[in-house]
Amino acid sequence: MPQKVLLFCDPGIDDSLAIIYGILSKKIELVGIVTSYGNVNQEQASQNVAYLLELANRKDVVLIGGAKGPLSGEFTPFYPEIHGEEGLGPIRPPATIKGELLNFDTVFKIIEKYGKELLIVDVGRSTSLALAFNLAGEEIMNSVKGYYLMGGAFLVPGNVTPGAEANFYGDQLAAAIVTGKVKNGVVYPLNVTNDAIITPEIINLIVATENNPYQPLIKSIFDYYFEAYQKLVPGIKGSPLHDVLTLFAISTPEAFKYVERKIYIGTEENDLRGVTIADFRPKPDIKPGENKVAIAMEVDVQAFIEDFIRVMTNKIPTGE
């Protein structure tokens, strides 16, 4: 049976490719998508998701309105140089596509409905998920199967500051709440997601099959994303698909090597904002009652590439 997934995201090109991957995968059943600010504002993120669902005629996937800004209430910068003005590179969703945006309490109805059958995946800023924990409490939120979180960087450089990754930096307070409260949580940091490089050659191979309505879109948004990454990381041969890798882990956890640690996140407005720290000493200090999560530290990149090609050349699942 496919794994039921409630996805928190902020599309953005990488998030959009993750949504497409989730729709095309035979091993994932998206039951709902929570849209928040991040790569674009919350309203644009919602339109982008509605557009992607429309292309696949997936009216069964509920669209839920999430946070419009971080817990601190501060100004949020967006990244049009990476994702385009509207989040899909050169693509502009038709103005007629809006999607029915359900209230945030739908999150709790989905949790109640599916319970241990549900995996919650957050590949954006942690704000909406932190709000869910604050509103519903740990007992209800941890009644699900578990959590997969894309964020952080451990003993490697950050991608928004020298030490911080964008998701955890974007709302460091929320990231600290979530990583401190989740049970059965797994974090996929830049340690592994930076290795999830997809090249233009792989994309050309995928779109040549003409198997699904997403493939022309995939080509356009990836090319935009790759051009941005060539400026960010001179000499890079492709683009890292951070969010897609997190969904890949659902069906292929054996492709990763994990360690279990307590995560500390810098929450002050200084050079340590959003920086993730864990005790990687051979004998880490372990305090009674501390909440620990699994941290992915290594990934089988070839397994990811082969799976990405296989999934993205699928036809739209019929549900039969």
C-alpha positions in Angstrom: 0.0 0.0 0.0 1.3 3.5 -0.8 2.4 5.6 2.2 -0.2 8.3 3.1 1.6 11.7 3.3 0.5 15.1 4.5 3.0 17.5 2.9 4.0 20.9 4.3 5.7 23.0 1.6 6.4 26.4 0.1 6.7 25.9 -3.7 9.3 27.1 -5.1 10.9 25.0 -7.8 12.3 22.3 -5.6 9.1 21.9 -3.6 7.1 21.7 -6.9 9.3 18.9 -8.2 8.7 17.2 -4.9 5.0 17.5 -5.3 5.2 16.2 -8.9 7.3 13.3 -7.6 4.7 12.6 -4.9 1.9 12.5 -7.4 3.7 10.3 -9.9 5.1 7.9 -7.3 3.3 4.6 -6.9 4.6 4.3 -3.3 3.2 7.7 -2.0 -0.4 8.8 -1.6 -0.6 12.5 -1.0 -3.7 13.1 1.1 -3.2 16.8 1.8 -0.8 19.7 1.1 -0.2 22.6 3.5 1.0 25.7 1.8 3.1 28.4 3.5 5.4 31.3 2.9 9.1 30.6 2.1 10.4 30.6 -1.4 7.3 32.7 -2.3 4.4 34.2 -0.4 1.7 31.9 0.9 -0.9 33.0 -1.6 1.5 32.3 -4.5 2.5 29.0 -3.0 -1.2 28.0 -2.8 -1.8 28.9 -6.5 1.3 26.9 -7.6 0.1 23.8 -5.7 -3.4 24.2 -7.1 -1.9 24.4 -10.6 0.1 21.2 -10.1 -2.9 19.3 -8.8 -5.0 20.5 -11.7 -2.5 19.1 -14.2 -3.0 15.7 -12.7 -6.7 16.1 -12.0 -6.0 15.3 -8.4 -9.1 16.8 -6.8 -8.8 14.3 -3.9 -5.8 16.1 -2.5 -7.0 18.7 0.0 -5.2 22.1 -0.1 -4.7 23.7 3.4 -3.7 27.3 4.1 -0.6 27.5 6.3 1.5 30.3 7.8 2.0 33.6 6.0 5.2 34.5 8.0 7.5 33.3 10.8 6.7 33.2 14.5 8.8 36.3 15.1 6.6 38.3 12.8 9.7 39.7 11.0 10.0 40.6 7.3 10.5 37.5 5.1 12.8 37.8 2.0 11.9 35.7 -1.0 14.2 34.3 -3.6 13.1 35.2 -7.1 16.6 34.8 -8.4 16.4 31.1 -7.6 12.7 30.3 -8.0 11.4 33.0 -10.2 8.9 35.8 -9.3 6.0 33.4 -8.9 7.9 30.3 -7.8 7.9 28.2 -10.9 10.8 29.8 -12.8 9.5 31.0 -16.1 6.1 29.4 -15.7 3.1 31.5 -14.7 0.1 29.5 -13.5 -3.2 30.5 -15.1 -4.9 33.2 -13.1 -8.2 31.2 -13.2 -6.6 28.5 -11.1 -7.0 29.2 -7.4 -7.9 26.0 -5.7 -10.2 25.6 -2.6 -8.0 26.5 0.4 -9.3 24.8 3.5 -8.9 26.1 7.1 -5.8 25.1 9.1 -7.8 22.8 11.4 -8.1 20.4 8.5 -4.6 19.3 9.5 -6.0 17.9 12.8 -8.9 16.2 11.0 -6.4 14.4 8.7 -4.4 13.3 11.6 -7.5 12.0 13.4 -8.6 10.2 10.2 -5.4 8.4 9.4 -3.5 8.2 12.7 -0.5 5.8 12.4 -1.1 5.4 8.7 0.0 9.0 8.1 3.5 10.3 7.6 4.0 14.1 7.9 6.7 15.6 5.6 7.8 19.2 5.9 10.1 20.5 3.2 9.6 24.2 3.9 9.9 26.6 6.8 8.8 25.0 10.0 6.3 27.7 11.0 3.0 25.9 10.1 4.1 22.6 11.7 5.2 24.5 14.9 1.8 26.2 15.0 0.1 22.8 14.7 2.1 21.5 17.7 1.2 24.6 19.7 -2.5 24.3 18.8 -3.1 20.6 19.1 -0.4 19.5 21.6 2.2 16.8 21.4 0.0 13.9 22.1 -2.3 14.5 19.1 0.5 15.5 16.8 2.6 12.5 17.7 -0.2 10.1 17.1 1.0 9.8 13.5 3.5 7.4 12.1 6.3 9.9 12.1 7.9 13.0 10.6 10.4 13.7 7.8 11.9 17.2 7.9 14.1 18.8 5.3 16.4 21.2 7.1 19.7 21.9 8.9 23.4 21.4 8.2 25.7 19.5 10.5 29.4 20.0 10.3 29.0 21.3 6.7 28.4 24.9 5.3 25.0 26.4 5.3 23.3 27.7 2.1 21.9 31.0 3.4 24.6 31.9 6.0 28.0 30.2 6.6 26.4 27.9 9.1 22.6 27.8 8.5 20.3 26.1 6.0 17.4 28.1 4.6 14.4 26.3 6.1 15.7 26.3 9.7 17.1 29.8 9.3 13.8 31.1 7.9 12.1 30.4 11.2 14.6 29.3 13.7 12.1 29.5 16.6 9.7 27.2 14.8 12.5 24.7 13.8 13.5 24.5 17.5 9.9 23.8 18.5 9.4 21.1 15.9 12.7 19.3 16.4 12.2 19.4 20.1 8.7 17.9 20.1 8.4 15.4 17.3 8.5 11.7 18.0 9.8 9.3 15.3 11.3 12.3 13.6 13.9 12.1 10.8 15.8 15.2 9.6 17.3 15.4 6.1 19.9 18.1 6.2 22.3 19.6 3.6 24.7 16.7 4.4 22.6 14.5 2.2 20.4 16.8 0.1 23.4 18.7 -1.4 24.4 15.3 -2.9 21.1 14.8 -4.6 22.3 16.3 -7.8 20.2 16.0 -10.9 21.8 17.0 -14.2 20.3 18.5 -17.4 21.1 15.2 -19.1 18.9 13.3 -16.7 16.1 15.8 -17.2 16.4 15.5 -21.0 16.1 11.7 -20.6 13.0 12.1 -18.5 11.1 14.5 -20.7 11.9 12.6 -23.9 9.4 9.8 -22.8 6.4 12.2 -22.9 4.6 10.0 -20.4 2.8 12.6 -18.3 1.6 16.2 -18.5 4.3 17.4 -16.1 7.3 16.8 -18.3 7.3 20.1 -20.3 7.0 21.9 -17.0 9.8 19.8 -15.4 12.2 20.9 -18.2 11.4 24.6 -18.0 11.6 24.9 -14.2 14.7 22.7 -13.9 16.6 24.8 -16.5 15.8 27.9 -14.6 16.8 26.3 -11.3 20.1 25.0 -12.8 21.0 28.4 -14.2 20.6 29.9 -10.7 22.7 27.2 -9.1 25.5 27.7 -11.6 25.7 31.3 -10.3 25.6 30.1 -6.7 28.0 27.2 -7.0 30.4 27.8 -10.0 31.2 24.6 -11.7 28.3 22.6 -10.4 27.1 19.9 -12.9 23.4 19.9 -11.9 21.0 21.1 -9.2 20.5 19.5 -5.8 16.8 18.5 -5.3 16.6 18.8 -1.5 12.9 18.3 -1.2 12.6 15.4 -3.7 15.3 13.5 -1.8 13.2 13.8 1.4 10.2 12.1 -0.4 12.5 9.5 -1.9 13.5 8.5 1.7 9.9 7.4 2.3 10.2 4.4 0.0 13.9 3.9 0.3 15.1 4.6 3.9 17.8 1.9 3.4 19.6 4.3 1.0 20.6 6.5 4.0 22.9 6.2 7.0 21.5 7.8 10.1 22.6 8.8 13.6 20.2 9.6 16.4 20.9 12.8 18.3 19.4 15.7 20.1 19.4 18.8 17.9 20.2 22.3 19.1 19.2 25.2 16.9 20.6 28.8 17.3 17.6 31.1 17.9 19.3 34.4 18.6 19.6 37.1 16.0 23.3 36.7 15.4 25.7 34.6 13.4 24.3 31.4 15.0 20.7 32.0 13.9 19.4 28.8 12.4 22.7 26.9 12.9 22.1 23.3 13.8 24.3 21.6 16.3 24.4 18.0 17.6 26.9 16.1 19.7 28.9 13.9 17.3 31.5 12.9 19.8 32.2 9.1 20.1 30.4 9.2 23.5 27.9 12.0 23.3 26.3 13.4 26.4 22.8 12.0 26.7 20.5 13.6 29.2 17.4 11.7 30.5 14.2 12.6 28.7 15.9 14.5 25.9 14.0 14.3 22.6 16.2 12.9 19.8 15.7 12.6 16.1 17.4 10.6 13.4 19.7 12.7 11.2 20.5 11.5 7.7 24.3 11.8 7.2 25.0 9.8 4.0 22.9 8.8 1.0 23.3 6.4 -1.9 23.1 9.0 -4.7 22.9 6.5 -7.5 19.9 4.9 -6.0 18.2 8.3 -5.8 19.0 9.1 -9.4 17.6 5.8 -10.7 14.5 6.2 -8.6 14.0 9.8 -9.7 14.1 8.8 -13.4 11.8 5.9 -12.8 9.2 8.0 -10.9 9.3 11.0 -13.1 8.7 9.0 -16.3 5.6 7.4 -14.8 2.2 8.0 -16.2 -0.4 9.7 -13.8 -1.6 7.0 -11.4 -5.2 6.0 -12.0 -5.8 4.7 -8.5 -6.7 1.2 -9.9 
